[in-house]
């Protein structure tokens, strides 16, 4: 070893010890006759001190060290006169007796500090330097800790980690696959998995009983902000279980992670909110329940009183923002602008405020009596000082806009504290989704998701009404994971395919492989998959998954550090028997 | 849950309990008035019993259950009259009161037994049924256990698990890359990593200090038996260390795995054998030291005595097989045939045997005196009853052939017991390998491997003589892993490139990316990578990695279960702007 200790472990108890440290020069200061160097490694920072009087040569040598030089220093641990109590090593320093430069460094293109002067592009290009910054490094260490604790919990619960293949087969449905041309079988391709869904179900058929994997998955999507073409899933499946068994098992995983990673304990079970309720109370299937401000439907209460906007609307709903009655015209105008953004799609905003005396003032006073308005205040549970925000329009769209407004109000009121965690289960998702364009139902989850037994009777008469044994884990308004109980009997599976408009032949062609396996004694089973990047980001108090991936790609699916994708040699194309179309090359 | 207990846990202590089990029908027997069913799950087998007298309907129902039907059975735990002490549940049975068929099964294409009647192709096609067999399942469970223990050890030693990207850049040197066409950047490609070598070195530059990952790697090679296009590595790197630190750390990992997975403890450190010694004593850089029978060089001792074969040979060497003096002519002929196989490449075999009275008889008696032969016996350490096998020819080739003969003799003598483990380190590999065809030196490991400091002086004058700080872990004659200390200073790196015949421009073009990173303060570092499939197979007492991979590919790189690689849709090719050459399609 080049060191006896790390830069993060020496304290007053080590005073007088002769030690050797190795690390990077974080900072260097000359104060009259003394030179101080902050030496940094993964574990912390330790101050090195050089005295011009006692050893001028050594001190001169120290003064020549540049930022990010790699050095090895030997010396004696001593108490500091000027203590820094913010860091564990802040009470000591090393009186250096020998220092060797292990490597020099060019001046880094940005400062290696928590608040760096480097822009996003530059930091990504020099990601290996960006990763030296303490905050970025601690994100990656958090991810490591999450991964170990996920495995510790699941291993302890009898799950078997099985690696499923990466070179698999392209499937026609779903998102776009990345494909890999075969050299041995020219003209044929592998595909990279979007998820190990098929394989984990096969492992249940194989009798593995409880499976998990922390696994890279791939989706060739048009990239939106903070999507990655390769991402990591915690993928799990269990046999001989009902929905409750899965929710309990993985609520246990979430509790384990909160405890081990954040030191947090949650009293009582996580709330379980049916999908329909989540939509009507929060306007979303991933409600942020760190705060209340639920949506109240007012449709019946406000209709027929002469205000055309409400009279004509299929749906009217409101949220009540506590203590916001005093908001200015300008502030309310900002909210109106917010809901009118194209991505929110609201027409406008009606407000009503509950005055200190309990009376209600509103922007539509002329249409509604004091009693009408008092009734609205009552329905929305508003007290003196609260601001009621009302929207009208088509049900689904208006609920969604109210949901967005609810989040925006919470943001403005500081109710979305990233150190507060509010996990919940959303359950009873619809089994099917109607698509107007193709005029057919699609599986909301996938075609192997089991309908709720009590809803099977509607499968042929009213498919939209059928709910599924499908569930999502939501934390702070973000979907962390989701899954379902799978269909394991051939009759229900046939019914499902009929409902989706597949002939038996089509079903066989697309899913034949799994259907064949199911003929050999598939057990009842179900599972869940979590977005590991996302979950880690949330645990790190961030929305940005890229900060929790060591070497992420940018929004163009490009790794700017290694400059990929890139062209390959003609020999490689020849071996694969592939030609790149000229038109594309010229683009 | 569909069960109160698994099929592997009920014992006499549970007698009288009412339980519910779920699993697969392994076997069913009708004995007069009784029907017995072996119910199987991942955890074991439990006997269900049905009595025609007490409940004829239930018994009739049980008799109709086919092999691999999935059933749920409720009943009372009772002591068996006819105990099976080979399995933990063999002292009890369940007197069934209710049985439900959860799923039926077609007759499986082969028997789900340890010794199945299914051939290799068939079992691979129905791998999900093959995985139901207890021996195959326990291989995969062993792999799970290995993976958890690898992580437990390395996490405990302060290693951080970091996921490196799968979509990386194609590199010109080394084995062939699998490539992934980019849809967003037409004409450009990602490549799948052959190893995370570059990224782990970057993580050291980034200050991660100790990194590991259990990671899929990809190599598009022409497949030899038991090679897989995708395979799994335990990939590790450390900073501020010397070679000894790495060997000690990973010897610790090996000891941890042997203890936790096999219950084995090794006294004393693993032997560390220099490469040159391994080659001269065992004829290979991966010696199997479960047995002795080392090679003795006889070149000087046998020359100049008139036997042309030896006189003309650059090298003569021998092994001495204990207790084989009595081997028949036929047996020795078999050995001669063995060494003459093209893959061994020996010309023939000379033998000498030490008789009970200490005299030596040999196939070349006419050229050598009794004293000459006695001397050979002495040199090879042979005692009465031993058989000396001598080969002659070019040094390297003959040593290699003697090495193979040594393994073959051990096989015949039953000295290669797969339940015995003999780990060792081979160290001090040559830094460079001369290639006759291209008339240049190549890096034996990779161009970032550090030469041994004491050999740097030969770098320009006699490069073949330079040894590296490179090492392999070998168990039972199989290389389990290997690594090296890396070059971290620019001067040694330039020297290395000059020795490999690279101009500065060429070096920059091929390795510029890593060289740039090294300019910003690279710490001294080194690492190792283990073949996880191979190591698991060895721990499972097998040579065949395919048996330890849940869903392997065949020797044509094809997954016969999901039938991939396969053709993709024209739309997919269009989006990628790729054309498949017609000639290739017709092949």
Contacts between the chains, C-beta under 8 A, distances in Angstrom:
chain1	res1	chain2	res2	distance
A	1	B	240	6.3
A	1	B	241	5.9
A	1	B	242	7.0
A	1	B	245	5.4
A	2	B	240	4.0
A	2	B	241	7.1
A	2	B	242	7.7
A	2	B	524	6.1
A	3	B	240	5.6
A	6	B	209	8.0
A	22	B	240	4.7
A	22	B	523	7.2
A	23	B	207	8.0
A	24	B	207	6.6
A	24	B	521	5.8
A	24	B	523	7.9
A	40	B	207	7.5
A	41	B	207	6.4
A	41	B	209	6.4
A	41	B	240	8.0
A	42	B	207	5.5
A	42	B	208	6.2
A	42	B	209	4.2
A	43	B	209	7.6
A	68	B	520	5.9
A	68	B	521	4.3
A	69	B	521	6.1
A	70	B	521	4.7
A	70	B	522	7.2
A	70	B	523	5.2
A	102	B	488	7.6
A	102	B	523	6.6
A	102	B	524	6.0
A	103	B	488	6.0
A	103	B	489	6.2
A	103	B	521	5.5
A	103	B	522	5.6
A	103	B	523	6.9
A	103	B	524	7.9
A	104	B	521	7.2
A	105	B	519	7.1
A	105	B	520	5.0
A	105	B	521	3.5
A	106	B	519	4.8
A	106	B	520	5.8
A	108	B	520	5.8
A	126	B	520	7.7
A	127	B	202	7.8
A	127	B	206	7.8
A	128	B	202	4.5
A	128	B	203	7.6
A	128	B	205	4.7
A	128	B	206	4.5
A	128	B	517	5.1
A	128	B	520	7.5
A	129	B	206	7.3
A	129	B	520	5.9
A	131	B	203	7.4
A	131	B	206	3.7
A	131	B	207	7.2
A	131	B	208	7.2
A	132	B	206	5.6
A	132	B	207	4.9
A	137	B	206	7.7
A	137	B	207	7.1
A	137	B	208	7.4
A	140	B	160	6.9
A	140	B	162	6.1
A	140	B	208	7.7
A	141	B	160	5.9
A	143	B	162	7.9
A	143	B	163	7.9
A	144	B	155	7.9
A	144	B	160	4.6
A	144	B	161	4.9
A	144	B	162	7.0
A	147	B	161	5.7
A	148	B	151	6.4
A	148	B	155	5.2
A	148	B	161	7.1
A	151	B	148	6.4
A	151	B	151	6.5
A	155	B	144	7.9
A	155	B	148	5.2
A	160	B	140	6.9
A	160	B	141	5.9
A	160	B	144	4.6
A	161	B	144	4.9
A	161	B	147	5.7
A	161	B	148	7.1
A	162	B	140	6.1
A	162	B	143	7.9
A	162	B	144	7.0
A	162	B	550	4.9
A	163	B	143	7.9
A	163	B	216	7.2
A	163	B	232	6.3
A	163	B	549	7.5
A	163	B	550	6.5
A	164	B	550	6.7
A	164	B	551	6.3
A	165	B	230	6.4
A	165	B	551	5.0
A	165	B	553	7.5
A	165	B	559	6.6
A	166	B	166	7.4
A	166	B	192	7.7
A	166	B	216	5.3
A	166	B	218	7.4
A	166	B	230	5.4
A	167	B	178	7.6
A	167	B	218	7.6
A	167	B	229	6.4
A	167	B	230	5.5
A	167	B	553	7.3
A	167	B	559	7.5
A	167	B	564	7.1
A	167	B	565	7.8
A	168	B	559	7.3
A	168	B	562	6.3
A	168	B	564	5.9
A	169	B	559	7.6
A	169	B	562	4.9
A	169	B	563	6.9
A	169	B	564	3.8
A	169	B	565	7.8
A	169	B	566	5.7
A	170	B	566	7.2
A	170	B	568	5.0
A	170	B	569	8.0
A	170	B	572	7.1
A	172	B	569	7.1
A	176	B	183	7.1
A	176	B	572	8.0
A	176	B	575	7.6
A	177	B	572	7.6
A	178	B	167	7.6
A	178	B	180	5.2
A	178	B	190	7.9
A	179	B	180	7.1
A	179	B	181	6.9
A	179	B	568	5.8
A	179	B	572	6.5
A	179	B	576	7.4
A	180	B	178	5.2
A	180	B	179	7.1
A	180	B	180	5.5
A	180	B	192	7.1
A	180	B	565	7.9
A	181	B	179	7.0
A	181	B	181	7.4
A	182	B	557	7.0
A	182	B	565	4.0
A	183	B	176	7.2
A	183	B	220	5.6
A	184	B	222	7.7
A	184	B	223	7.7
A	184	B	556	6.4
A	184	B	557	5.3
A	185	B	556	7.6
A	185	B	557	7.7
A	185	B	558	7.3
A	185	B	565	5.1
A	186	B	580	7.3
A	186	B	581	7.7
A	186	B	584	3.7
A	186	B	585	7.4
A	186	B	587	6.2
A	187	B	567	6.6
A	187	B	580	4.6
A	187	B	584	5.3
A	187	B	585	4.7
A	188	B	564	7.9
A	188	B	565	3.8
A	188	B	566	5.6
A	188	B	567	5.9
A	189	B	565	5.5
A	189	B	566	7.0
A	189	B	567	7.3
A	189	B	568	4.9
A	190	B	178	7.9
A	190	B	564	5.7
A	190	B	565	5.0
A	191	B	564	7.6
A	191	B	568	7.7
A	192	B	166	7.7
A	192	B	180	7.1
A	198	B	562	7.7
A	199	B	550	7.8
A	199	B	551	6.5
A	202	B	127	7.8
A	202	B	128	4.5
A	202	B	551	8.0
A	203	B	128	7.6
A	203	B	131	7.4
A	203	B	550	7.2
A	205	B	128	4.7
A	206	B	127	7.7
A	206	B	128	4.5
A	206	B	129	7.3
A	206	B	131	3.7
A	206	B	132	5.6
A	206	B	137	7.7
A	207	B	24	6.6
A	207	B	40	7.5
A	207	B	41	6.4
A	207	B	42	5.5
A	207	B	131	7.2
A	207	B	132	4.9
A	207	B	137	7.1
A	208	B	42	6.2
A	208	B	131	7.2
A	208	B	137	7.4
A	208	B	140	7.7
A	209	B	41	6.4
A	209	B	42	4.2
A	209	B	43	7.6
A	216	B	163	7.2
A	216	B	166	5.3
A	216	B	216	7.7
A	218	B	166	7.4
A	218	B	167	7.5
A	220	B	183	5.6
A	222	B	184	7.7
A	223	B	184	7.7
A	229	B	167	6.4
A	230	B	165	6.4
A	230	B	166	5.4
A	230	B	167	5.5
A	232	B	163	6.3
A	240	B	1	6.3
A	240	B	2	4.0
A	240	B	3	5.6
A	240	B	22	4.7
A	240	B	41	8.0
A	241	B	1	5.9
A	241	B	2	7.1
A	242	B	1	7.0
A	242	B	2	7.7
A	245	B	1	5.4
A	488	B	102	7.6
A	488	B	103	6.0
A	489	B	103	6.2
A	513	B	561	7.8
A	513	B	562	5.9
A	513	B	563	7.7
A	517	B	128	5.1
A	519	B	105	7.1
A	519	B	106	4.8
A	520	B	68	5.9
A	520	B	105	5.0
A	520	B	106	5.8
A	520	B	108	5.8
A	520	B	126	7.7
A	520	B	128	7.5
A	520	B	129	5.9
A	521	B	24	5.7
A	521	B	68	4.2
A	521	B	69	6.1
A	521	B	70	4.7
A	521	B	103	5.5
A	521	B	104	7.2
A	521	B	105	3.6
A	522	B	70	7.2
A	522	B	103	5.6
A	523	B	22	7.2
A	523	B	24	7.9
A	523	B	70	5.2
A	523	B	102	6.6
A	523	B	103	6.8
A	524	B	2	6.1
A	524	B	70	8.0
A	524	B	102	6.0
A	524	B	103	7.9
A	549	B	163	7.5
A	550	B	162	4.9
A	550	B	163	6.5
A	550	B	164	6.7
A	550	B	199	7.8
A	550	B	203	7.2
A	551	B	164	6.3
A	551	B	165	5.0
A	551	B	199	6.5
A	553	B	165	7.5
A	553	B	167	7.3
A	556	B	184	6.4
A	556	B	185	7.6
A	557	B	182	7.0
A	557	B	184	5.3
A	557	B	185	7.7
A	558	B	185	7.3
A	559	B	165	6.6
A	559	B	167	7.6
A	559	B	168	7.3
A	559	B	169	7.6
A	561	B	513	7.8
A	562	B	168	6.3
A	562	B	169	4.9
A	562	B	198	7.7
A	562	B	513	5.9
A	563	B	169	6.9
A	563	B	513	7.7
A	564	B	167	7.1
A	564	B	168	6.0
A	564	B	169	3.9
A	564	B	188	7.9
A	564	B	190	5.7
A	564	B	191	7.6
A	565	B	167	7.8
A	565	B	169	7.8
A	565	B	180	7.9
A	565	B	182	4.0
A	565	B	185	5.1
A	565	B	188	3.8
A	565	B	189	5.5
A	565	B	190	5.0
A	566	B	169	5.7
A	566	B	170	7.2
A	566	B	188	5.6
A	566	B	189	7.0
A	567	B	187	6.6
A	567	B	188	5.9
A	567	B	189	7.3
A	568	B	170	5.1
A	568	B	179	5.8
A	568	B	189	4.9
A	568	B	191	7.7
A	569	B	170	8.0
A	569	B	172	7.1
A	572	B	170	7.1
A	572	B	176	8.0
A	572	B	177	7.6
A	572	B	179	6.5
A	575	B	176	7.6
A	576	B	179	7.4
A	577	B	580	6.2
A	577	B	581	4.4
A	577	B	583	7.1
A	577	B	584	3.2
A	577	B	585	7.9
A	578	B	578	5.4
A	578	B	579	7.0
A	578	B	580	6.4
A	578	B	581	7.0
A	579	B	578	7.0
A	579	B	579	4.4
A	579	B	580	7.9
A	579	B	581	6.2
A	580	B	186	7.3
A	580	B	187	4.6
A	580	B	577	6.2
A	580	B	578	6.4
A	580	B	579	7.9
A	581	B	186	7.7
A	581	B	577	4.4
A	581	B	578	7.1
A	581	B	579	6.2
A	583	B	577	7.1
A	584	B	186	3.7
A	584	B	187	5.4
A	584	B	577	3.2
A	585	B	186	7.4
A	585	B	187	4.8
A	585	B	577	7.9
A	587	B	186	6.2
